Amino acid sequence: MKAMARKNSNGHGSIRKKVVNGRVYFEARYWDPIVHKQKSISATTEAECSRKLLETLAKITTGVFVTPKNTTVSAWIDQWLANKKNLEPGTLANYESVCRLYIKPRLGNAKLQDLRRIHCQEFVNGLNKSPKYVHNICGVLSALLQEAVRLELIQKNPASDLEMPRIIRKDPIAMESDLQAAFEREVNKSPYRNVFLLALHTGARISEVLGFQWKNINLKTGEILITGQLERKRTKESTREYKDSTKTKQARNIYVPEYVIAYLRDEKRKQNEHKIRAGSEWHNESGLVFTREDGSPMPHRTIENAFVRIRTRLGHPEITLHTLRKTFITNEERAGTDVKTIASMAGHSTTGITLDVYTASTNEMKRQAAERKQERHEST
């Protein structure tokens, strides 16, 4: 076989004249951005080969390149994820995890253009996960396939209109006063008591509490400015990163009473002791309130594990870290704080979220309502 290479006039790829068994044809090579490989186009004449190459390169440039028939779902996932680097770290980590653990093992070897709704439905039916997590997984699948539709790689999204498991909404759980008292007694035995008590008495999300910064706390006035949160970010260097924005992208300020300020003063004292012991090994560049003994950010997993031990000792496996936030909001409602103020303290974008999702009618509140009815009845 003889081959002669000639660079294409547009500067991309090359056209080679080849002779196989006396037959002459022309072959052009180009870079396929979908599967990250060199591909080739052939034709019987140089002009036809050049035309095919130019058409293919134009489609790649304009974003309407039709992937070859043998491109797999796995290859498309890699390309899709590569274009998602501007997402929030937590969102991107979720996409990568879902693709790696669920979509690739079950659908990765299928050809993208051959994927049908029946395959996606069978995938859904085989997921032995909670309804909420199944919706999360299928949301990622639908998103990556919808992008393939937008780029004209496939004609329609086979993951749309699937039969999904029903998500049963559970009533919010808030601790009643007796359980809250028992919880606070048990928390006092934990080295992370101040994290839990700040979450319970400020209503801040646990990621926001771990992201509290000393520069945003006034120990004299009791004002706390919540501007960011501590995010999990899976990298080789660290799994935690301070993010200078809250979940709702809006900073907020709250005021706390003196007994809550006392928790912060106690944490300040402990942190100063750790700083002295750590010496040159101390690193707390973000000025975080809650750190490990060397000043590094407090891991979410450490707090989660400590909380599990506390609730196990209490015998209440139903409560979660988010229960602390719900309890704060319910207590504020019970104390007569207006909904707009509660929503502002909690960082809700609307009061509807506060009313519909977070305020919980505890048994204690129901008993008090019954007692008020009895009092009204007796007074008539």
PLY file of the C-alpha trace (Angstrom):
ply
format ascii 1.0
element vertex 380
property float x
property float y
property float z
element edge 379
property int vertex1
property int vertex2
end_header
0.00 0.00 0.00
1.29 3.46 -0.91
0.10 6.65 0.72
0.81 10.33 0.13
-0.32 12.91 2.65
-1.55 16.36 1.67
-2.56 18.98 4.21
-6.12 20.26 3.80
-6.38 23.88 2.65
-8.24 24.99 5.81
-5.38 23.84 8.00
-7.33 21.04 9.71
-6.67 17.38 9.13
-4.88 15.83 6.16
-5.88 13.96 3.01
-3.89 10.92 2.02
-3.90 9.09 -1.27
-3.89 5.35 -0.72
-3.57 2.35 -3.01
-4.80 -1.05 -1.83
-4.71 -4.01 -4.24
-4.49 -1.64 -7.15
-7.51 0.39 -6.02
-6.95 4.11 -5.43
-8.89 6.05 -2.79
-8.42 9.10 -0.58
-8.62 9.21 3.21
-8.95 12.25 5.50
-8.35 12.18 9.24
-9.84 14.51 11.87
-10.21 14.78 15.65
-13.55 13.59 17.05
-14.34 15.72 20.16
-17.07 13.31 21.28
-14.91 10.23 21.80
-11.54 12.03 21.94
-10.06 9.97 19.09
-8.78 10.42 15.57
-11.39 9.40 12.96
-11.20 9.02 9.19
-13.33 9.72 6.11
-12.69 8.07 2.73
-13.81 8.70 -0.86
-12.83 7.63 -4.37
-11.71 11.13 -5.36
-9.68 13.77 -3.56
-12.35 16.42 -4.17
-15.09 14.26 -2.64
-12.91 13.40 0.34
-12.10 17.08 0.90
-15.80 18.01 0.69
-16.74 15.37 3.29
-13.96 16.53 5.59
-15.00 20.18 5.34
-18.64 19.31 6.07
-17.66 17.28 9.12
-15.36 19.99 10.48
-18.07 22.61 9.94
-20.56 20.53 11.94
-18.05 20.14 14.76
-17.38 23.88 14.80
-21.08 24.83 14.85
-21.96 22.24 17.49
-24.21 20.06 15.30
-21.75 17.27 14.69
-23.62 13.96 14.49
-21.72 11.39 16.49
-20.71 8.17 14.71
-23.06 5.26 15.13
-20.66 3.34 17.36
-20.34 6.09 20.00
-21.38 4.69 23.36
-23.37 6.28 26.14
-20.23 6.10 28.28
-18.22 8.10 25.74
-20.94 10.73 25.53
-21.08 10.98 29.35
-17.35 11.77 29.43
-17.82 14.53 26.86
-20.90 15.90 28.67
-19.15 16.01 32.04
-16.10 17.67 30.50
-18.31 20.62 29.54
-19.82 20.95 33.04
-16.74 22.20 34.90
-18.37 25.56 35.60
-21.04 23.99 37.80
-21.08 24.27 41.58
-18.66 21.69 43.06
-21.44 19.85 44.86
-23.59 19.63 41.72
-20.71 18.42 39.58
-19.72 15.85 42.21
-23.31 14.56 42.21
-23.34 14.26 38.40
-20.00 12.43 38.38
-21.06 10.07 41.16
-24.41 9.21 39.57
-22.79 8.57 36.19
-19.99 6.46 37.64
-22.05 4.37 40.05
-25.33 3.90 38.19
-25.60 5.08 34.58
-22.29 3.84 33.16
-22.48 0.32 34.67
-26.00 -0.25 33.30
-26.17 1.81 30.11
-22.58 2.80 29.36
-21.89 0.12 26.74
-25.06 0.89 24.76
-24.70 2.91 21.58
-26.03 6.41 22.09
-28.10 6.35 18.90
-29.57 2.94 19.78
-30.75 3.91 23.27
-34.54 3.68 23.53
-37.15 4.50 26.16
-37.59 0.82 27.03
-33.90 0.66 27.99
-34.24 3.71 30.21
-37.43 2.37 31.80
-35.74 -0.96 32.56
-32.88 1.02 34.07
-35.31 2.87 36.35
-37.09 -0.33 37.36
-33.79 -1.93 38.34
-32.70 0.87 40.68
-33.00 -0.39 44.23
-32.93 3.08 45.74
-35.33 5.43 47.49
-37.87 7.17 45.22
-36.19 10.52 45.82
-32.77 9.21 44.81
-34.21 7.44 41.76
-35.58 10.81 40.64
-32.11 12.30 41.18
-30.42 9.61 39.09
-32.93 9.89 36.27
-32.68 13.66 36.34
-28.98 13.35 35.54
-29.67 10.77 32.81
-32.34 12.95 31.22
-30.10 16.02 31.35
-27.18 14.38 29.56
-29.48 12.90 26.90
-31.29 16.21 26.43
-27.93 17.81 25.70
-27.38 15.16 23.03
-30.74 16.13 21.52
-29.80 19.81 21.55
-26.58 19.05 19.68
-28.52 16.87 17.21
-26.65 13.74 18.20
-29.98 11.97 18.74
-33.48 12.93 17.64
-35.33 12.67 20.95
-34.69 12.09 24.62
-35.40 8.43 25.53
-35.35 9.28 29.25
-38.34 11.62 29.05
-41.82 10.61 30.26
-40.62 7.56 32.16
-42.77 5.91 34.80
-41.15 6.97 38.04
-41.66 5.86 41.66
-43.85 8.17 43.68
-42.17 10.37 46.25
-44.22 10.39 49.44
-43.77 13.69 51.20
-43.15 13.30 54.91
-44.26 15.85 57.47
-41.34 17.87 58.83
-39.97 16.61 62.11
-39.34 19.09 64.91
-38.31 18.17 68.43
-40.84 18.79 71.15
-39.67 20.60 74.27
-38.96 17.46 76.33
-36.90 15.86 73.55
-35.08 19.12 72.90
-34.15 19.35 76.58
-32.87 15.76 76.54
-30.96 16.47 73.33
-29.23 19.52 74.81
-28.23 17.54 77.90
-26.74 14.81 75.72
-25.03 17.31 73.42
-23.15 18.82 76.37
-21.15 15.58 76.53
-19.94 15.98 72.93
-16.75 17.84 71.92
-18.84 19.30 69.09
-21.57 20.66 71.34
-21.16 24.22 70.09
-21.74 23.20 66.47
-25.02 21.51 67.37
-26.19 24.25 69.73
-25.46 26.99 67.18
-27.44 25.06 64.57
-30.33 24.57 67.00
-30.46 28.17 68.22
-29.74 30.05 64.97
-31.63 27.95 62.42
-28.61 28.03 60.11
-27.96 25.09 57.82
-25.19 22.84 59.11
-22.96 23.78 56.15
-23.51 27.45 57.06
-22.64 26.84 60.72
-19.41 25.12 59.68
-18.77 28.15 57.47
-19.19 30.74 60.24
-16.27 33.21 60.20
-15.05 35.24 63.16
-14.92 38.41 61.06
-18.70 38.14 60.59
-19.53 37.71 64.29
-19.94 40.55 66.78
-19.66 39.05 70.26
-20.80 42.32 71.84
-24.01 42.94 69.89
-24.88 39.33 69.11
-25.01 39.93 65.36
-23.97 37.10 63.03
-23.57 37.74 59.31
-24.07 34.54 57.31
-22.29 34.95 53.99
-21.11 31.48 52.99
-20.91 27.81 53.78
-18.42 24.98 54.04
-18.82 22.74 51.01
-17.63 19.24 50.40
-15.30 19.22 47.42
-13.62 15.96 46.53
-10.08 16.77 45.49
-6.71 15.18 46.13
-5.79 17.96 48.54
-8.99 18.28 50.57
-12.63 17.34 50.79
-13.73 20.70 52.22
-13.78 24.16 50.74
-15.19 27.44 51.97
-17.68 28.90 49.53
-18.41 32.60 49.73
-22.15 32.29 49.12
-25.11 30.61 50.82
-27.51 28.09 49.33
-29.85 30.88 48.22
-26.92 33.06 47.01
-27.92 35.78 49.50
-26.14 36.86 52.67
-28.25 37.50 55.77
-27.74 38.73 59.29
-29.28 37.41 62.48
-29.16 38.45 66.14
-28.75 35.89 68.89
-29.22 36.19 72.68
-26.40 36.20 75.20
-26.66 32.47 75.99
-25.92 31.70 72.31
-23.02 34.16 72.33
-21.67 32.13 75.26
-21.36 29.09 72.96
-19.28 31.19 70.55
-17.07 32.53 73.34
-16.46 28.97 74.50
-15.49 27.94 70.97
-13.16 30.93 70.72
-11.43 29.85 73.93
-10.98 26.26 72.70
-9.72 27.40 69.32
-7.12 29.67 70.92
-5.87 26.73 72.97
-5.60 24.59 69.84
-3.77 27.38 68.02
-1.15 27.67 70.76
-0.58 23.90 70.81
-0.40 23.66 67.00
2.15 26.46 66.66
3.48 26.71 63.11
1.22 23.84 62.06
-1.87 26.02 62.57
-3.75 26.85 59.36
-7.07 28.68 59.36
-6.81 30.98 56.35
-10.58 31.52 56.11
-10.92 32.46 59.79
-13.50 29.76 60.42
-15.16 29.44 63.82
-15.26 25.64 63.81
-11.99 23.92 62.96
-9.98 20.87 63.79
-7.06 21.08 66.21
-4.70 22.19 63.44
-7.05 24.93 62.18
-8.23 23.04 59.10
-11.97 23.06 58.29
-14.19 20.77 60.35
-15.22 17.75 58.21
-18.95 17.30 57.63
-18.54 13.57 58.23
-17.13 14.18 61.71
-20.22 16.17 62.69
-22.58 13.68 61.08
-21.02 10.74 62.90
-21.12 12.58 66.23
-24.79 13.40 65.69
-25.64 9.77 64.93
-24.05 8.72 68.22
-26.11 11.32 70.11
-29.45 10.34 68.59
-28.65 6.66 69.15
-28.10 7.30 72.86
-31.37 9.25 72.93
-33.21 6.41 71.20
-34.58 8.71 68.47
-33.23 7.53 65.10
-35.80 9.68 63.27
-34.12 12.99 64.02
-31.47 14.37 61.65
-29.15 17.34 61.57
-31.83 19.17 59.60
-34.21 18.56 62.51
-32.27 21.22 64.41
-33.16 23.81 61.78
-36.80 22.73 61.70
-36.97 22.85 65.48
-35.62 26.40 65.53
-38.21 27.58 63.01
-41.05 25.81 64.83
-39.93 27.29 68.16
-39.89 30.78 66.65
-43.40 30.29 65.30
-44.55 29.03 68.69
-43.00 32.08 70.36
-45.06 34.37 68.15
-42.35 35.60 65.78
-43.94 36.75 62.52
-43.42 34.56 59.45
-41.54 37.22 57.47
-38.93 37.56 60.22
-38.61 33.77 60.53
-38.10 33.45 56.77
-35.42 36.15 56.89
-33.56 34.46 59.76
-33.75 31.05 58.08
-32.63 32.38 54.71
-35.78 31.36 52.85
-36.47 33.15 49.57
-40.21 33.27 50.30
-42.44 32.96 53.37
-44.28 30.18 51.57
-41.29 27.90 52.02
-41.30 28.64 55.73
-45.00 27.86 56.07
-45.31 24.90 53.70
-42.12 23.00 54.39
-40.52 23.91 57.69
-43.15 24.75 60.29
-44.34 21.58 61.95
-47.34 20.99 64.15
-45.93 19.10 67.11
-48.08 17.09 69.50
-47.39 19.72 72.13
-48.81 22.44 69.90
-51.87 20.30 69.18
-52.43 19.72 72.90
-52.15 23.44 73.55
-54.73 24.11 70.84
-57.10 21.62 72.47
-56.57 23.27 75.87
-57.42 26.68 74.43
-60.61 25.28 72.95
-61.54 23.83 76.33
-60.89 27.19 78.01
-63.11 28.98 75.49
-65.83 26.38 75.99
-65.75 26.75 79.78
-65.87 30.54 79.57
-69.13 30.53 77.58
0 1
1 2
2 3
3 4
4 5
5 6
6 7
7 8
8 9
9 10
10 11
11 12
12 13
13 14
14 15
15 16
16 17
17 18
18 19
19 20
20 21
21 22
22 23
23 24
24 25
25 26
26 27
27 28
28 29
29 30
30 31
31 32
32 33
33 34
34 35
35 36
36 37
37 38
38 39
39 40
40 41
41 42
42 43
43 44
44 45
45 46
46 47
47 48
48 49
49 50
50 51
51 52
52 53
53 54
54 55
55 56
56 57
57 58
58 59
59 60
60 61
61 62
62 63
63 64
64 65
65 66
66 67
67 68
68 69
69 70
70 71
71 72
72 73
73 74
74 75
75 76
76 77
77 78
78 79
79 80
80 81
81 82
82 83
83 84
84 85
85 86
86 87
87 88
88 89
89 90
90 91
91 92
92 93
93 94
94 95
95 96
96 97
97 98
98 99
99 100
100 101
101 102
102 103
103 104
104 105
105 106
106 107
107 108
108 109
109 110
110 111
111 112
112 113
113 114
114 115
115 116
116 117
117 118
118 119
119 120
120 121
121 122
122 123
123 124
124 125
125 126
126 127
127 128
128 129
129 130
130 131
131 132
132 133
133 134
134 135
135 136
136 137
137 138
138 139
139 140
140 141
141 142
142 143
143 144
144 145
145 146
146 147
147 148
148 149
149 150
150 151
151 152
152 153
153 154
154 155
155 156
156 157
157 158
158 159
159 160
160 161
161 162
162 163
163 164
164 165
165 166
166 167
167 168
168 169
169 170
170 171
171 172
172 173
173 174
174 175
175 176
176 177
177 178
178 179
179 180
180 181
181 182
182 183
183 184
184 185
185 186
186 187
187 188
188 189
189 190
190 191
191 192
192 193
193 194
194 195
195 196
196 197
197 198
198 199
199 200
200 201
201 202
202 203
203 204
204 205
205 206
206 207
207 208
208 209
209 210
210 211
211 212
212 213
213 214
214 215
215 216
216 217
217 218
218 219
219 220
220 221
221 222
222 223
223 224
224 225
225 226
226 227
227 228
228 229
229 230
230 231
231 232
232 233
233 234
234 235
235 236
236 237
237 238
238 239
239 240
240 241
241 242
242 243
243 244
244 245
245 246
246 247
247 248
248 249
249 250
250 251
251 252
252 253
253 254
254 255
255 256
256 257
257 258
258 259
259 260
260 261
261 262
262 263
263 264
264 265
265 266
266 267
267 268
268 269
269 270
270 271
271 272
272 273
273 274
274 275
275 276
276 277
277 278
278 279
279 280
280 281
281 282
282 283
283 284
284 285
285 286
286 287
287 288
288 289
289 290
290 291
291 292
292 293
293 294
294 295
295 296
296 297
297 298
298 299
299 300
300 301
301 302
302 303
303 304
304 305
305 306
306 307
307 308
308 309
309 310
310 311
311 312
312 313
313 314
314 315
315 316
316 317
317 318
318 319
319 320
320 321
321 322
322 323
323 324
324 325
325 326
326 327
327 328
328 329
329 330
330 331
331 332
332 333
333 334
334 335
335 336
336 337
337 338
338 339
339 340
340 341
341 342
342 343
343 344
344 345
345 346
346 347
347 348
348 349
349 350
350 351
351 352
352 353
353 354
354 355
355 356
356 357
357 358
358 359
359 360
360 361
361 362
362 363
363 364
364 365
365 366
366 367
367 368
368 369
369 370
370 371
371 372
372 373
373 374
374 375
375 376
376 377
377 378
378 379
